[in-house]
Every structure is written in structure tokens, then in C-alpha cells.
Amino acid sequence: YPEAVAEAKSALQMNSRAIELYNQLALVYLETGQLDLATFMCFKAMEAADGAEKNAQLQANFGTIFLKQGYEGDAVGAFNKALELDPNQLSALQFLSTYYMDNRNYKAAMPLLERIVAQVPLLAGPRINLGIALRGEGRLEEAVSAYNEALRLDPANPEPHRNLAVLYGDYMKAYEQAIGEVEAYRRNGGNQAGDLDAWIAQIKKDKEKADKRQKKEDDE
């Protein structure tokens, strides 16, 4: 970080209108927790750099600053502005997709998550989030595919198994598959044994109830 700051400052002395340099410094200051300096660099860019108001990275930097200051509404506005300028601005995609997911607005989150997956196709995390959004929209088979793709990318990750267990047990009523995924979650290091035993016991109870309902319907 010190070397990056020194190089950027040196370059700014030669070209004080270079928006990329202000963005670089702002990012370094954000990553090192120097919020005041990051804010200064962003406002300095707006003042000195040509076309700064139309720079997607600068808008995303403002979004991050607002978020760290606790101004969520302003952060949403800044990140949306960044995506208007560059639909693939990754910081904005990551924040807004998480924001929509937290608010259960899966329909809004899904296209953002799909763009993230396209940019970082080898990461399992975005696939898991996409699976959750697909599940929320009722596209269950597609959610299964997203979780399985996450497992292909990161076989040791327990989280796809946990999400598959929820999907199979709570949504698809495929109880045996749900139990198998809980056990796979256990094998991959997920959670404590007692919690998982209780989860499996609950799935078995749900299966018994479903079997009784089915038997009653068949008898009638």
C-alpha cells in the first residue's frame, strides 16, 4: 500500500487531472481504513478531473464511502449511478445484489448476480447467491444447478450442501436428498454435530407427516 500511494501521488504531480489516479488512491485508503483521505480523494477528483461525474469507479468509491459512513440510501444511489455508467462495475454489482438479497427482492438481485457470475466464473460464492435468488423466485431446478456448479468449483465448501439441504427439505419435499445433503454438510465441516442431528431429526419428522398425508389421500 505505501508504494501504491507513493506512485499515485508522484503521478498526480505530473497529471493532476487523471481520474484513474484519484480512484487508485481512494481505493487504497478505503482498504486501509483511512476514510477521511478516501473521501478527500473522491471530492478532489470531482473538482480536478475532467468527466469525473461520469466515471463509474468514482461513483462506486462514493458508494463505498457512504456505506462506511452509515448512509445506506446515499450508497444505493451512488452504486446505481455507477451501474448506469458501467453495467458491469463489480463493486456496485456486489453491493446492490447483496442489498436486494437482504431485502428479499430476488427478482432485482438476479440479473446483477448473473453479471457477477459472468465476470468471476471460477468463484463459488456468486453461484451460491444466485442459487438463493433462484430459490426465492421459485426456480428450484435452476437453483439446484447453481449450487451443484458451486460445488464443482469448490468441492470442500460446505455452504452449497447446506443450501441444497434447505432446498430439498423445505421447498422440494425431497427428504432423503435433504438428509444426504446435511450429512455432506457435516463431512465438509459445517456446523456442530448436535445442531445437525436436530436438523436431520426435523427432516425425518417432516417426512413422516408427509407420508401420513399421502397415505390418507391414497386411502380416500
CORVEN-V747680 format. One record per residue. N is the residue number from 1. RES is the residue in one small letter. PSI is psi as a letter, one per 40 degrees, with the letter a starting at -180 (none if undefined). Layout:
BEGIN
N/RES/PSI
N/RES/PSI
END
This chain:
BEGIN
1/y/d
2/p/d
3/e/d
4/a/d
5/v/d
6/a/d
7/e/d
8/a/d
9/k/d
10/s/d
11/a/d
12/l/d
13/q/d
14/m/d
15/n/g
16/s/e
17/r/e
18/a/h
19/i/d
20/e/d
21/l/d
22/y/d
23/n/d
24/q/d
25/l/d
26/a/d
27/l/d
28/v/d
29/y/d
30/l/d
31/e/d
32/t/e
33/g/e
34/q/g
35/l/d
36/d/d
37/l/d
38/a/d
39/t/d
40/f/d
41/m/d
42/c/d
43/f/d
44/k/d
45/a/d
46/m/d
47/e/d
48/a/d
49/a/h
50/d/h
51/g/e
52/a/d
53/e/e
54/k/e
55/n/h
56/a/d
57/q/d
58/l/d
59/q/d
60/a/d
61/n/d
62/f/d
63/g/d
64/t/d
65/i/d
66/f/d
67/l/d
68/k/d
69/q/e
70/g/e
71/y/g
72/e/d
73/g/d
74/d/d
75/a/d
76/v/d
77/g/d
78/a/d
79/f/d
80/n/d
81/k/d
82/a/d
83/l/d
84/e/d
85/l/d
86/d/h
87/p/e
88/n/e
89/q/h
90/l/d
91/s/d
92/a/d
93/l/d
94/q/d
95/f/d
96/l/d
97/s/d
98/t/d
99/y/d
100/y/d
101/m/d
102/d/d
103/n/e
104/r/f
105/n/g
106/y/d
107/k/d
108/a/d
109/a/d
110/m/d
111/p/d
112/l/d
113/l/d
114/e/d
115/r/d
116/i/d
117/v/d
118/a/d
119/q/d
120/v/g
121/p/e
122/l/e
123/l/h
124/a/d
125/g/d
126/p/d
127/r/d
128/i/d
129/n/d
130/l/d
131/g/d
132/i/d
133/a/d
134/l/d
135/r/d
136/g/d
137/e/e
138/g/e
139/r/g
140/l/d
141/e/d
142/e/d
143/a/d
144/v/d
145/s/d
146/a/d
147/y/d
148/n/d
149/e/d
150/a/d
151/l/d
152/r/d
153/l/d
154/d/g
155/p/d
156/a/e
157/n/h
158/p/d
159/e/d
160/p/d
161/h/d
162/r/d
163/n/d
164/l/d
165/a/d
166/v/d
167/l/d
168/y/d
169/g/d
170/d/d
171/y/d
172/m/e
173/k/f
174/a/g
175/y/d
176/e/d
177/q/d
178/a/d
179/i/d
180/g/d
181/e/d
182/v/d
183/e/d
184/a/d
185/y/d
186/r/d
187/r/d
188/n/e
189/g/e
190/g/h
191/n/a
192/q/i
193/a/d
194/g/d
195/d/d
196/l/d
197/d/d
198/a/d
199/w/d
200/i/d
201/a/d
202/q/d
203/i/d
204/k/d
205/k/d
206/d/d
207/k/d
208/e/d
209/k/d
210/a/d
211/d/d
212/k/d
213/r/d
214/q/d
215/k/d
216/k/d
217/e/d
218/d/d
219/d/d
220/e/none
END
